[in-house]
Amino acid sequence: MESQVQQLVEMGATVAQARAALKRYKDVMQAAERIFDGAFDDVLDEDGDVRMGSASETEVRDQKTTTRLATPEAEGDDSEDDADGADEEDEFVDYDSDYEVKVEGQRSTSDIDPYAGVFFSKDRREEVIEVEEEPQVVYMPKADEKVRLMTQSEWMKGCPEGGEQSFLFTIYSQLTEGKCPCPYGCGASVQRKKSDFFALYQIKSSFPKYIEQLQGIVRQKCTRCSKVFCFACGEPINDEKPPDAQHNDLFHCAGIQGVVLGIGLAMLEQLYHDQIQNVAGNSDGKARTSKRRKVETTPVPGEGDDEDDAFMTPPVQGSKKLKVGTGYAGDQKEDTTGQAEAQANQRAKDEKLGELMHAIRVYLPSLHRPGGGRTSDYLVHPTALAHLRRRFNNICSSLLRNDSLTDMSDRSAVYFELFEWLETISNHEALASMMAMPIMVASSVKTNTTRKSANGGPPLRERTIVYEGSSGPRELMEAIVIQANAAMKSLEGAKHVEVEPDEMTEEQKRVTNDTKGKAKEVAAAPLSEDNQKLAKFCRRILATAEAIDRSLKETKGLAFVQRLHDSLPKIYSSSAQDDVYADEGLTDDEIQKLYVDWATRVRFEYCDLTIPPPPQDGKDATFTDELPNYKTYFNNEARMLASQDIPKRSLAIAKELAVLTTNLPIAWHSSIFLRVDETRVDIIKALIIGPEDTPYQNGCFLFDIFLGHAYNQAPPSVKYMTTHGGKYRFNPNLYADGKVCLSLLGTWSGPGWSAGRSTLLQVLVSIQSMILCEEPYLNEPGWANSAGTPQSAACAYFRLSISTPSDFLSDSANIRRMVLKAAMLGNLKNPPEPFGDIIRTHFRLKARCINEQLDKWLAQDDGRGLAADGATIGRGATGGSTNGFAADVQEMKRLLLDLRKAPAGETVVA
């Protein structure tokens, strides 16, 4: 018994806990499982200390718990296998209830719904002490090479689950030590050694060599009775081959399946991390950001690459960057040298990764295997689930967090294989719930002091790792499902809006009947090769998501899938259905979170931007063949392209919208909202909220956008619409007539549009962060070098011309007056379509903040009259009301007060 106590101690239990558990349970691993489950947390050591927290503390999953992984010198030889005497109920591990909150005295949620709360537990936090040991290297004669052996600590690495730790420890101990007795009772046995099952070959040909080795040793022939048995589980092997199935001894038992998946996934994880580190090591560029403004934005795809963000890089003099507006480095051209080579290298890496994933996937539990499921497919070993939740989820999470559908489709070799993995896992009842469970990821690592090894080996290093819950595979996949739907919508091409009348006249019915069947069917134009490739990839994404949902519905029930879908990100059909009111008692932090959550939901929407044609000659406009008009400045351009099919343009727009659906910058300080016509995805409207600490703060600035016939070989057309009827020029780069001066658009000097690579998202972020900036004066050519001077502090800027040295004079105070008049008051009283609900909710949730902002602006006002586009008005007293600014402030405050009053029956967030 002392050896068993020592084994439990090495696994992390105290001596008192080990003795108490062994008195109740005969089997060591059963006792270990109950210890890790917290059943003996109240057992005191001899000194009166409690090793772990009280039962109430450890059973509540959202509090921190500490678990020690088994150390490598644990004595597996002395443990007794007494599974026959164990209660069947005690051996069952319910993985679906891992995250369930258990409080003594309360009824378990699983009594009502066994799957409630499975994917609502991302706040879970676990602290694990992991042991690091030096790996052993041995020579393998058949392979004629030296290989590294997987250590026990590496085998159990990354597992915060106490129950799974015990199974991992058991199978490792069983297959690395002791003898495998002949199951026929002849008394013979075969010695096991660590190199039999835990050899890690070189990455280049690692898994095939490992499989070849296992196939050579799994089928053992007894030297005494000449009968055949499995070297992994020690049970007889039936030589009869299943009909129409590949005869493979590696499917004989669940234990060997767990080992194959564990080693295979470890090799896959190592290869994947090596590829990522190589990419990071070869990149000498760092994302560069301007410190001129406080704008929190989500990352722009590719922005970390020097080539992709060159247009956002301010010029440098000496070692100091100048604070400038929008590019003054001359007609620079982007250097794309090496781009093709980098893409070829990435494809080679993806093919290698995909091949390894395909080879390992063969051994996933699957009841749909050719010829039918095998023994290991029906009796899934717990270690298989443990490895999938740890190692596979690590890779899956990284790949699914890719925010670019374009990059995914270009890397189809690895992503198609990833989707096969997800479908295979979701199709097995024992593994399906993993799709909805949170992924436990390491959030912090702390290295502890080393300690001596019990067997006299090298010292062992310990480190404390904190694991926290994050989004599960199905939740992560929803982001690319949204992108795939957006891309497919774009690839469908433009079509007319079909509006059915409420009631048809008798004449219309006769016309309809007479023409029935006579109209020629217009066949859809075939997609180009590149468009077909993207469409195929999008359909594969959507099919995988549907397959996962279907499997979860069959195995877990409709209620489970419904709760899962309620928690997934969505593209709202109308923000009008999402009015949000904040309770007066909310703190500033709570209101900010409420605002960001709301803005994230409604940042991207499809809407109807068509203008129905008026009735003609008493006929209903519904039946006219006339092309519709659109609510956009670029209506004529849109109508000219109504019937044109331009494959490259369609592909570019599909990729563009796919990214925009989930990557528009959203933050309390500044956000971007987009509305796309539901039938003409080339017609877009954008609303940019002015960034904090700028003269544009909290103003709503509207832009009309059209993706023309040459997009994205040429930049989009962008028109600035918040001009107060063509009167206000807010910035040297925003003209009163709506012209937007930006190097990306070809309307300003500096790095221009890169065909096929630049994006609309880059244009929007550039306007948000580089035009709507803290010092608009710096956007005027010739004044960039004055950053930090008294003129810069006053934010005065000049528009120079050939005829007059200074025919335009304004300052930051004047910009604030225009912003309040047009971008705040004007837009609130007469909201531009289709952003009425967005503008009202924006001002409603930010009312408290904007009131403080208006008081500050009023105190800073210089008393000048409002100068629309160049006129110089006489100065009044600072903070005075002679220019009407104070009256506008009071009117704005009154409107904000009215907005904050929730109408009867409206929900108020408390």
Stockholm file with secondary structure:
# STOCKHOLM 1.0

chainA/1-910         MESQVQQLVEMGATVAQARAALKRYKDVMQAAERIFDGAFDDVLDEDGDVRMGSASETEVRDQKTTTRLATPEAEGDDSEDDADGADEEDEFVDYDSDYEVKVEGQRSTSDIDPYAGVFFSKDRREEVIEVEEEPQVVYMPKADEKVRLMTQSEWMKGCPEGGEQSFLFTIYSQLTEGKCPCPYGCGASVQRKKSDFFALYQIKSSFPKYIEQLQGIVRQKCTRCSKVFCFACGEPINDEKPPDAQHNDLFHCAGIQGVVLGIGLAMLEQLYHDQIQNVAGNSDGKARTSKRRKVETTPVPGEGDDEDDAFMTPPVQGSKKLKVGTGYAGDQKEDTTGQAEAQANQRAKDEKLGELMHAIRVYLPSLHRPGGGRTSDYLVHPTALAHLRRRFNNICSSLLRNDSLTDMSDRSAVYFELFEWLETISNHEALASMMAMPIMVASSVKTNTTRKSANGGPPLRERTIVYEGSSGPRELMEAIVIQANAAMKSLEGAKHVEVEPDEMTEEQKRVTNDTKGKAKEVAAAPLSEDNQKLAKFCRRILATAEAIDRSLKETKGLAFVQRLHDSLPKIYSSSAQDDVYADEGLTDDEIQKLYVDWATRVRFEYCDLTIPPPPQDGKDATFTDELPNYKTYFNNEARMLASQDIPKRSLAIAKELAVLTTNLPIAWHSSIFLRVDETRVDIIKALIIGPEDTPYQNGCFLFDIFLGHAYNQAPPSVKYMTTHGGKYRFNPNLYADGKVCLSLLGTWSGPGWSAGRSTLLQVLVSIQSMILCEEPYLNEPGWANSAGTPQSAACAYFRLSISTPSDFLSDSANIRRMVLKAAMLGNLKNPPEPFGDIIRTHFRLKARCINEQLDKWLAQDDGRGLAADGATIGRGATGGSTNGFAADVQEMKRLLLDLRKAPAGETVVA
#=GR chainA/1-910 SS CHHHHHHHHHTTCCHHHHHHHHHHCSSHHHHHHHHHTTTTTTCBCTTSCBSSCCHHHHHSTTSCEEEECCCTTCCCTTCCCCGGGSCHHHHCCCGGGTTCCCCTTSCCGGGTCTTTTTTSCTTCEEEEEEEECCCEEEEETTTTEEEEECCHHHHTTTCCCHHHHHHHHHHHHHHHSSEEECTTSSSCEEECCHHHHCEECCGGGHHHHHHHHHHHHSEEECTTTCCEEETTTCCBCCCCCCTTSCCCGGGSCHHHHHHHHHHHHHHHHHHHHHHHHHHHHHCCCCCCCCSSSBCCCCCCTTTTSTTTSGGGCCCEETTEECCCSSCCSCSCCCCCTTHHHHHHHHHHHHHHHHHHHHHHHTTSCCTTSTTCCCHHHHSCCHHHHHHIIIIIHHHHHHHHTCCCHHHHHHTHHHHHHHHHHHHHHHTSTTTGGGGTSCEEEEEEEEEEEEECCTTSCSCEEEEEEEEEEECCHHHHHHHHHHHHHHHHHHHTCCCCCCCCCSSCCHHHHHHHHHTTTTSCCCCCCCCCHHHHHHHHHHHHHHHHHHHHHHHHHHHHCHHHHHHHHHTSCCCCSCGGGCCCEECTTCCHHHHHHHHHHHHHHHSEEEECCEECCCCBTTBCGGGCCSCCEESSTTHHHHHHTTTCCCHHHHHHHHHHHHHHHHHSCCCSSCCEEEEEESSCTTEEEEEEECCBTSTTTTCEEEEEEECCTTTTTSCCEEEECCSTTTTCCCBTTBCTTSCBCCGGGTSSSSSCCCTTTCCHHHHHHHIIIIISCSCGGGGSTTCGGGTTSHHHHHTCEECCCSSCSCSCEECHHHHHHHIIIIIIIIHHHSCCTTCHHHHHHHHHHTHHHHHHHHHHHHHHCCCCCCCSSSCCCCCCCTTCSTTSHHHHHHHHHHHHHHHTSCCTTCCEEC
#=GC SS_cons         CHHHHHHHHHTTCCHHHHHHHHHHCSSHHHHHHHHHTTTTTTCBCTTSCBSSCCHHHHHSTTSCEEEECCCTTCCCTTCCCCGGGSCHHHHCCCGGGTTCCCCTTSCCGGGTCTTTTTTSCTTCEEEEEEEECCCEEEEETTTTEEEEECCHHHHTTTCCCHHHHHHHHHHHHHHHSSEEECTTSSSCEEECCHHHHCEECCGGGHHHHHHHHHHHHSEEECTTTCCEEETTTCCBCCCCCCTTSCCCGGGSCHHHHHHHHHHHHHHHHHHHHHHHHHHHHHCCCCCCCCSSSBCCCCCCTTTTSTTTSGGGCCCEETTEECCCSSCCSCSCCCCCTTHHHHHHHHHHHHHHHHHHHHHHHTTSCCTTSTTCCCHHHHSCCHHHHHHIIIIIHHHHHHHHTCCCHHHHHHTHHHHHHHHHHHHHHHTSTTTGGGGTSCEEEEEEEEEEEEECCTTSCSCEEEEEEEEEEECCHHHHHHHHHHHHHHHHHHHTCCCCCCCCCSSCCHHHHHHHHHTTTTSCCCCCCCCCHHHHHHHHHHHHHHHHHHHHHHHHHHHHCHHHHHHHHHTSCCCCSCGGGCCCEECTTCCHHHHHHHHHHHHHHHSEEEECCEECCCCBTTBCGGGCCSCCEESSTTHHHHHHTTTCCCHHHHHHHHHHHHHHHHHSCCCSSCCEEEEEESSCTTEEEEEEECCBTSTTTTCEEEEEEECCTTTTTSCCEEEECCSTTTTCCCBTTBCTTSCBCCGGGTSSSSSCCCTTTCCHHHHHHHIIIIISCSCGGGGSTTCGGGTTSHHHHHTCEECCCSSCSCSCEECHHHHHHHIIIIIIIIHHHSCCTTCHHHHHHHHHHTHHHHHHHHHHHHHHCCCCCCCSSSCCCCCCCTTCSTTSHHHHHHHHHHHHHHHTSCCTTCCEEC
//
